[in-house]
Amino acid sequence: MISGKIPGLIPLRRDQISVAADILTSAFKNDPKIAYLFSQKGGDHAIQSELFRFELTYTLRYGWVYTTPDPMRGVALWLPSEKSEITTFRGLLSGGIRLQRKIGKEAMNRVLEFSHHIDQKHMTEMPYFHLYLFVLGVHPDHQNHGVAGRLIRPVLDHLEKSGIDCFLTTQNEENIGFYEHFGFEILSREYLKSMQVPVITMKKTGIIMLLR
């Protein structure tokens, strides 16, 4: 389990949420899921950033968020599996009312529909304790420079030594090779025709390191 302090990683502070949300919005500007959720908003950066602000707030409350030294280049959000489902109560505590007010009812309904589908897959494919890589994003100006790897490798190393599995979903086929490099394997692959969004789930098995 993560204590919160991982050597080589910097926990995100609450006063950094806005900057982190802006980075994630830029990182996911071409993501199929974001395109579907906010198709009626015309790619409004400020509105899309509200979703990431909510997800950052939620993860800081129930999990762990790590970033890079100044200037901030990327963010990784981790949740324990028992807190991966954003229930109504948890959502309200994390700013759900503000989120709906900012993005509108139609976008909110899409967010809830998509999240419900992911939650069902998550619970079916990994019905035991594990860690969930909820969101990983690097600003486009700093992509392909090893930032994403530096953000997740220390946590993955910790999980491997602890024998804890890890789960993630991605909506971008181009991400598969990156995650496979870090030991993830594909669990399932589908295409949601109604949303025009691919959903790939992946798992990394923890390996308990035995002392000799």
N, C-alpha and C positions, 0 to 999 in steps of 0.2 A: 504494500500500500504506500501511497505517497504521503509524506509528512508535510509537504508544502515546500520544503527546501531541497532543491536538487542542485548539486554542484554544477556550475557552468551555466545555470539558467537564472533569469531575473523575474521574480513574480511581478505581474502587472499591478500597479496601484490604481485605486479607484479614480484618482484625478487624471488618469491617462486613458480612461474609457473612450472619450471623444476622439482622441488621436488614433487609438487602436481601431475604432469603428470605421474611421475614414480610410485607414490602410486596408481593412478587410473589404470595404466597398470597392476600392480600386482593384484589389486582387481578384475579386469575383465578378468584375463588370461584364465578362463574357461567359459566365457560368450558366448552363442551361436552366438550372433551378431558379436562379435569380431572374432570368429572362421570363420564365413562366409566372413566378410570383408577382412580378411587378410589370407585366406586359401592358397593363392599362395606364401605367404611370409614365411611360415614355423614357425609361432609363434615368429617372430623377435621382441623382447621387444622394441628395440630402434625405430623401424618403427611404431609399435603400439602406442608408447608414443606420436608420432607426432599428431595423431588424438586427443588425450586428451589435448595436448598443444594448439591445435587450439580451441577446445571447451572451454578450460579455458580462453583463450584470448578473444574469442567471448563473453563469459558470463561476464567477467570483464568489457567489453565495454558496453554491453547492459543490464546487470542484476546484480546479486550479487553472490559472492562466499565466503563461510564461511569455516573455518577450525578449528583445535584444537590447544591448546597451544603447544609449543615446548616440545617434538618432535612432528612433524606433524604426525597424525595417519589416518586422513580421510578428505574428502572434500565434500561439498554439493553445487551444482550449481543451481541457481534459475533464471528464466526468466519471465518477464511479457508476457502475451499471445501474445501481438501484436509484440513482437520481437522473438517469438519462431521459426518462419520460417527463416532459414538462407538463405536469398536471395543472388544472385550473388554479388551485391554491398556490402552488409554487410560482406559476406564471404571474399571478396577481402580486405576489411579494417581490417579484423581479421587474415590475414595470409593465405588465401586460396591458393595463388600461391606457397608459401613455402610448404604447405601441399601436394599439387599434386606432386611437385618436389621430396619430400621425400618419399612418399608412392607409387608413380607410377600411371600411367593412369588407369590400370585395377582396382586397389583398390579404386581409386578415383571415378570411375564410379559406383562401388558397394556402396560406401558411399552415393553418390548422389541418387542412385536408392532407397536405404533403407530410406534415409531421406525424400524423396518425398512421399513415402508410409506413413510414420509416420505423416508428415505434413497434408496429406489429411484426415487421421483418426482424427487427433487432431482438425482440423477446423470443421469437421462434427460433432464430438461428443461434443465439447465445443465451440460453436460459439459465445462466449461472453467473457468479460474480466475475467481473472483469473490468478493465478500464476502457473507456470510450474516447477515442480521439474525435471530439465533437466538431471542431473547426481548426483548420490550419491554413493560414494565408500569409503571403509575403507581398509587399508592395511591388508593382510591376517594375519599378526602377531598380530593384534589388533581386529580382528573380534570376535563377540560373547562376547564382554565385554561392551556393551552399548554405544559404540562410535557413531554408526549411529543414534541411538535415540537421543543422546545429540546434534547431528548436526542439526536435523530437528525439534525437539519438540518446541524450542523457536519460530521458524518461523510459524509453524502450529498453535501454541497458538495465535500468533499475527493475523494470518489470520482469525481464528475463531472469535476472538473478533471484527474484522473488517467486518465480514460477507463476506469474499472473498473465493471463491472456489479454489481448487487446483487440478491439473491434473498431471499424470505421466504415463510413459510406462515402462514395464519391459520385458525382454526376458528370465527371469528365474522364473520358477514356484515356486521355493523355496523361493522367495522373497514375495510372496503373503501374507502369514501369518504375516510377519513383518509389511507390510503396513496396513493390516486390523487391527492390534493392534493399529495403530495410527488413525483409523477412515476412512480409504479409503475403497471404495467399487468397485468391478469390473464393468466396463462399457462394455467391449468386450474382447473376447478371440479368437484368430485365429492362424493358423499355415501356414506360408508362405512356401509352398512346394518347390518353385523354389530356396529359400534361406536356407531351412531347419532351419528356425528360428521361434519360437513361439513369438507372440506379444500380451501382455496383457495390456489393458489400465485401469486405475483406477482413481477414483475421490473422493475427500474429500469435503463435502459441508461445507461452512462457516456458522456459526451461530452467528447472531448479539446478543450480550449480552445487554439486556435491563436493565436500571437502575430502581430500585424500590424506 
